């Protein structure tokens, strides 16, 4: 879990570090930077939940001799702090789920960034408050509330048929319950379809 998460963080940092070299418009560049920021935040959240404080690496390394690679662990608060800024950028530049082309369904959206912001805020706020840890739990919970309110304004809704929710009928962009989706699996015709994942990892 540690190695996989840092591998994904490395990929995100690689994209962020080299983005200026891409010959594209600012809007296109920011769109893909937003995905990289989202997944960097997501993987730091995974690490913090499992291990508490972890080494915070937010730069692209050009070689394995750079001293920051061997830095010690940061505190839980230090490791999670950049996620807020990363997700603010992501929520600004990712497309709305309602504007996502059907061919791109399964990519992260503005809703994904807002929901992850809410999940991190709730986790950090309650953990800090009820375990008497260092940090301002009210700030975390306030961010969570604001992000939740923003997600609720994005047009998501519960899928109307609970039984069909677990079958192919509920796959695809017509299911407005989906916020963060993992693409996987064959359908009845043998074609690859989108598997559903509602909300963030608990």
N, C-alpha and C positions, 0 to 999 in steps of 0.2 A: 504493500500500500504506500509506503514511504517512497520507494523508488519510482513507481508509476506516476505518483502525483508530481514529483519533482521533474520527471521527464516531460510531463505536460506543461509544467511551469516554464521549463527551458524552451519548449517550442513557442509558447506565448511570448517570452522575452525575446526570442529570436525574431519573431514577426515584428514586435514593437521596436526592436533595435535597428532593423533594416528597412522599415517602412518608408523612410524618407527617400530611399534610393528608387522606389517604385515610380515609374512614369505614368501616373494616373491623376485624376482630379482629386481635389481635397475631399470631396464628398465620398468618392469611392474608397480612398485611403482610410478615412475615418470609419467607414462602414466595417472594414475588415479589422482595423485596430480595435473597434468595439468588441468584436468577437474574441480577439486575443485577450483584452482586458477582462471580459466576462469569465473566460476559462481560467485565467490566472487567479481571479478572486474565488472561483468555485473550488479550485484545487487547494488553495490555502485554507479555505473553510473546512474541507475534508481533512486536511492535516491537523488543524487546530482542534477539531472535534476529537480526533483520535489520540493526539499526543500533547495537547496544551501548547506550550511555547515551542516554536520550531525556527530554524534558520530562515531569515527573510532575505530572499534573493529577487531583486527587481531589475536586474540589468542583464544584458546579453554578454556572455563571456566569449571572447575570441579564441582563447586557448585555455587549457586546463591548469596553467601555471598561475593564474590570477589569484591573489591571496583571499579575496572575498569568498571563494568557493569553500574555504575551510573555516569560515566564521562559526562561532558558537551559536547556540539557540538564542533567539529573541524571546521576550515574554509573550504571553498569549495576546495581550493588548497590542503590543508592537507588531506582531505577525498579522493580526487581523485589520489593523488600522488602514493600510493602503487599499484594502478591498472596497472601502466606502468611495474613495475617489475613482477607482477603476470602474465601479458599477455606475457611478454618476455619468461618466463618459459613455459607458455602454448604453445606458438608458436614453441618452441624448441622440446617439447615432445609429442604434439598431432599428430596424424597421418595426412598425406596429404589426401585430399578428394579423390584423385585418387587411394589411397591405402586402402580406407576404405571398409571392406567387406560389401556386400549387406545387410547382416543380421544386421549390425551395422548402417546402413544409418539412419541419424537423430541425431547421436551423434556429438558433436562439433569436429571440425578439426582444423588444422593449419590455414586454411583460415578464420575460425570463429574468432580465436584469433587476426589475423592480421586486419580483418575488424572491430572488436570492438576497436582495438587500433586506427585505422583511424577515427572511429566515435567519440571516446572520444577526440582525438586531435583536430578534426574540431570543435566540440562543445565548448570545453574549450578555444581554440584559438580565435574563433570569439566572444564568449561571453566576454572574457577578453579584447580583443582589442576594440570592439565597445561600451562596457559599462564602459571603463576606470577602470577596476578592477585590484586589485593587482595580480601580476603574470607575467610570461614571455610568452606572446602570441606566439612569434616566435618559442619557443621550442615546444609548443603544435602543432602548424601547421607543423613544420618540421617532427615531429613524424608521423603526419597524412599522409603527402606526402610519406614518406618512406614506411609506412605500405600499402598505396594504391598501390604503385608500386610493392610491394611484392605480394599482392593479385592478381594483374593483371598477374603476372608470374605463377600463380597456375593452369592455364588452364580453368578458368571459361569463360562462354560465354552466350550471351543472347539466350533464347529459341526461336527457329526459327518460331514458329507458335503462334502468340499472342492470337488467339481465343482459341486454345487448352490448352493454359497456365492455363486456369481456369477450366479445366476438368481433368478427371482421367488420360488421356493420358500423361499429364505432370508430373505425380507423380513419385517418385522414383529416384534412383541414375543416371538415364540417363539424367536427367535435370541438366545440368552443370551451370545453372543460380543460383541455390541454394547455399547459403553460410552458413546460420544459419537456421536450420529447426526445426519446432515443429511437433511432431508426434501426429496425432489425426485422428479420423473419420473412418467410414466404407466405403468400396468401393461397387461396384454394386453387388458383390457376398456376401456382409455382412462381409467380412474380414477387419480387421483393416489395414489401409494404412497410409502413411506418408503425412501429410499436408504440404504445402509449405509456407515458410516465407523467403522472399528474402531480405537480408541485415539486418541492425540493427534497433531497434525501434527508430522512429524519436523523 
